């Protein structure tokens, strides 16, 4: 691994992908059945709840990015897939940066979510200090499960690149950051939708930017 991450490595993002793969447990390696949700060049297949908010997201260096990292985030903004998913394993690399002195620095990955009354409603795999690895029910019930940081804190890069896995099969939800399981939650409310979109979020508050790349999903 030292040679992969050395300063002489010609392809830094490949190094990140290899690092994320190395951090995952054997059963969680990328399946040949997984498909990409992002073409690396455009936001084709993605949209925002408010069409005017599309300007808040862009692609650079094969990475989806929010905002400019210079101005405060005025409102929560979500970029979501046009397609809905039910049982799946989603994975990506992400990086959240920002100055906590300017306000809340937070992001998340929505899943099995729906658009209702102009809002994103559904589960969120949380990202950010004080929320790492939590499952939050956006615009519905609030926090459902707290992330276990006992092991994660040893491998988490709070302002660097990390990997996220969201595994959702039937009523069981599992979250992994850098291969470490943070949540294992069972939904007991049968009225909650089991199908919805995948979305990436930047939370309102401080001067922050979130980046996502290598977004893959395998449906079951």
C-alpha positions as CSV (number, residue, x, y, z in Angstrom):
1,X,0.0,0.0,0.0
2,X,2.9,2.3,0.6
3,X,3.9,2.2,-3.1
4,X,0.3,2.9,-4.2
5,X,0.1,6.0,-2.1
6,X,3.6,7.3,-2.7
7,X,4.1,10.8,-4.2
8,X,5.3,9.1,-7.4
9,X,2.0,7.4,-8.1
10,X,0.8,8.8,-11.4
11,X,-3.0,8.3,-10.9
12,X,-4.0,9.6,-7.4
13,X,-7.8,8.9,-7.9
14,X,-6.9,5.3,-8.8
15,X,-4.9,5.1,-5.6
16,X,-7.9,6.3,-3.7
17,X,-10.1,3.7,-5.3
18,X,-7.6,1.0,-4.5
19,X,-7.3,2.2,-0.9
20,X,-11.1,2.2,-0.4
21,X,-11.2,-1.3,-1.9
22,X,-8.5,-2.5,0.5
23,X,-10.4,-1.1,3.5
24,X,-13.5,-3.1,2.6
25,X,-14.2,-6.5,4.1
26,X,-13.9,-9.4,1.6
27,X,-17.6,-9.9,1.3
28,X,-18.0,-6.2,0.3
29,X,-15.7,-6.1,-2.7
30,X,-17.2,-4.5,-5.9
31,X,-19.3,-7.0,-7.8
32,X,-19.1,-7.3,-11.5
33,X,-22.9,-6.8,-11.5
34,X,-22.5,-3.3,-10.1
35,X,-23.2,-0.4,-12.5
36,X,-22.1,3.2,-12.4
37,X,-24.5,6.0,-11.5
38,X,-22.2,8.7,-12.8
39,X,-20.5,8.9,-16.2
40,X,-17.6,10.9,-14.8
41,X,-18.2,13.8,-17.2
42,X,-21.8,15.1,-16.9
43,X,-24.8,15.1,-14.5
44,X,-26.8,13.0,-16.9
45,X,-29.4,10.9,-15.0
46,X,-29.4,13.3,-12.0
47,X,-31.5,16.3,-11.1
48,X,-32.4,18.6,-8.2
49,X,-35.7,19.0,-6.3
50,X,-35.7,22.7,-7.4
51,X,-34.4,22.8,-11.0
52,X,-32.7,26.2,-10.3
53,X,-30.4,24.4,-7.8
54,X,-28.7,22.4,-10.6
55,X,-26.3,25.3,-10.8
56,X,-25.1,24.4,-7.3
57,X,-23.6,21.1,-8.6
58,X,-20.9,20.5,-11.2
59,X,-18.4,17.9,-12.4
60,X,-14.6,18.4,-12.3
61,X,-11.9,15.8,-12.5
62,X,-14.4,12.9,-12.7
63,X,-16.0,14.1,-9.4
64,X,-19.4,15.5,-8.5
65,X,-19.0,18.7,-6.5
66,X,-21.3,21.0,-4.6
67,X,-20.9,24.8,-4.7
68,X,-17.6,26.6,-4.7
69,X,-16.3,26.0,-1.1
70,X,-16.1,29.8,-0.7
71,X,-19.7,30.9,0.1
72,X,-22.0,29.7,2.9
73,X,-24.6,27.1,1.9
74,X,-28.0,28.9,2.2
75,X,-30.3,25.8,2.0
76,X,-30.0,22.1,2.0
77,X,-29.6,20.9,-1.6
78,X,-30.0,17.4,-3.0
79,X,-28.8,16.0,-6.4
80,X,-30.8,12.8,-7.0
81,X,-31.1,9.9,-9.5
82,X,-33.9,9.9,-12.0
83,X,-34.2,6.1,-11.3
84,X,-35.6,4.6,-8.1
85,X,-34.0,1.6,-6.3
86,X,-35.4,-0.9,-3.8
87,X,-32.9,-3.6,-2.7
88,X,-29.3,-2.7,-3.5
89,X,-25.8,-2.1,-2.4
90,X,-24.5,1.4,-3.1
91,X,-20.9,2.5,-2.8
92,X,-18.9,5.7,-3.4
93,X,-15.9,7.7,-2.4
94,X,-16.6,11.1,-0.8
95,X,-14.8,14.0,0.7
96,X,-16.4,16.8,2.9
97,X,-14.4,19.9,3.5
98,X,-15.2,23.2,5.2
99,X,-14.5,25.5,8.1
100,X,-16.7,24.6,11.2
101,X,-16.2,28.1,12.5
102,X,-18.4,29.4,9.7
103,X,-21.4,27.1,10.5
104,X,-22.5,23.5,10.2
105,X,-20.4,21.3,7.9
106,X,-22.5,18.3,6.9
107,X,-23.5,16.1,4.0
108,X,-25.2,12.8,3.4
109,X,-26.4,10.2,1.0
110,X,-30.2,9.8,0.6
111,X,-31.6,6.4,-0.3
112,X,-35.1,5.0,-0.6
113,X,-36.1,8.6,-0.7
114,X,-39.1,10.3,-2.3
115,X,-39.9,13.9,-3.4
116,X,-42.9,15.2,-1.5
117,X,-44.3,18.7,-1.3
118,X,-41.0,20.0,-2.7
119,X,-38.9,18.2,-0.1
120,X,-36.5,15.2,-0.1
121,X,-38.1,12.7,2.3
122,X,-36.3,9.5,3.3
123,X,-33.3,7.7,4.8
124,X,-29.9,9.4,4.9
125,X,-26.5,7.9,5.5
126,X,-25.0,10.9,7.4
127,X,-21.6,12.5,6.8
128,X,-20.0,15.1,9.1
129,X,-18.6,15.7,12.6
130,X,-21.1,14.5,15.2
131,X,-23.1,12.5,12.6
132,X,-20.7,10.1,11.0
133,X,-22.4,6.9,10.0
134,X,-25.8,7.8,11.4
135,X,-29.1,6.9,9.7
136,X,-31.3,10.0,9.7
137,X,-34.8,10.0,8.4
138,X,-34.9,13.3,6.4
139,X,-38.1,15.4,6.8
140,X,-39.8,12.5,8.5
141,X,-38.8,11.0,11.8
142,X,-35.3,12.4,12.5
143,X,-32.4,10.3,13.7
144,X,-33.1,6.5,13.6
145,X,-29.7,5.0,14.5
146,X,-26.4,6.4,15.7
147,X,-23.1,5.5,14.0
148,X,-20.6,3.4,16.0
149,X,-17.3,5.3,16.0
150,X,-15.4,3.0,18.3
151,X,-13.5,1.5,15.4
152,X,-14.3,4.1,12.7
153,X,-12.4,6.9,14.5
154,X,-9.1,5.0,13.9
155,X,-9.5,5.0,10.1
156,X,-11.7,8.0,9.3
157,X,-10.2,10.9,7.4
158,X,-12.5,13.7,8.5
159,X,-11.4,16.2,5.7
160,X,-10.1,13.6,3.3
161,X,-11.4,10.9,1.0
162,X,-13.4,8.0,2.5
163,X,-15.6,5.2,1.2
164,X,-19.2,4.7,1.9
165,X,-21.4,1.6,1.5
166,X,-25.1,1.6,1.9
167,X,-26.6,-1.9,1.8
168,X,-30.4,-2.0,1.9
169,X,-32.1,-5.4,1.6
170,X,-35.8,-5.8,2.6
171,X,-36.2,-4.0,5.9
172,X,-32.5,-4.2,6.9
173,X,-30.2,-1.3,6.5
174,X,-26.4,-1.5,6.9
175,X,-23.9,1.4,6.6
176,X,-20.1,1.1,6.2
177,X,-17.5,3.8,6.1
178,X,-14.0,2.7,5.1
179,X,-15.2,-0.9,5.5
180,X,-16.2,-0.4,9.1
181,X,-19.9,-1.1,9.9
182,X,-21.4,2.0,11.6
183,X,-25.1,1.0,11.6
184,X,-27.2,-2.1,11.3
185,X,-30.9,-1.0,11.4
186,X,-34.1,-2.9,10.9
187,X,-37.2,-0.9,9.8
188,X,-40.3,-2.0,11.7
189,X,-42.7,0.5,10.2
190,X,-44.3,-1.2,7.2
191,X,-45.8,2.1,6.0
192,X,-42.4,3.5,5.1
193,X,-41.6,3.2,1.3
194,X,-39.1,0.5,0.4
195,X,-38.2,2.1,-2.9
196,X,-36.9,5.5,-3.8
197,X,-34.1,7.6,-5.3
198,X,-30.4,7.9,-4.4
199,X,-29.3,11.4,-3.7
200,X,-26.2,13.3,-2.5
201,X,-26.7,16.3,-0.2
202,X,-24.9,19.4,1.0
203,X,-26.3,20.7,4.2
204,X,-27.0,24.4,4.8
205,X,-24.8,26.3,7.3
206,X,-21.1,27.0,6.9
207,X,-18.7,27.4,4.1
208,X,-18.4,23.8,2.8
209,X,-18.0,21.6,-0.2
210,X,-18.7,17.9,-0.7
211,X,-17.3,15.7,-3.5
212,X,-18.4,12.3,-4.7
213,X,-16.9,9.9,-7.2
214,X,-17.0,6.3,-8.2
215,X,-20.8,6.0,-7.4
216,X,-21.7,2.4,-8.0
217,X,-24.9,0.4,-7.3
218,X,-25.8,-3.3,-7.5
219,X,-29.5,-4.1,-7.4
220,X,-30.6,-7.3,-5.7
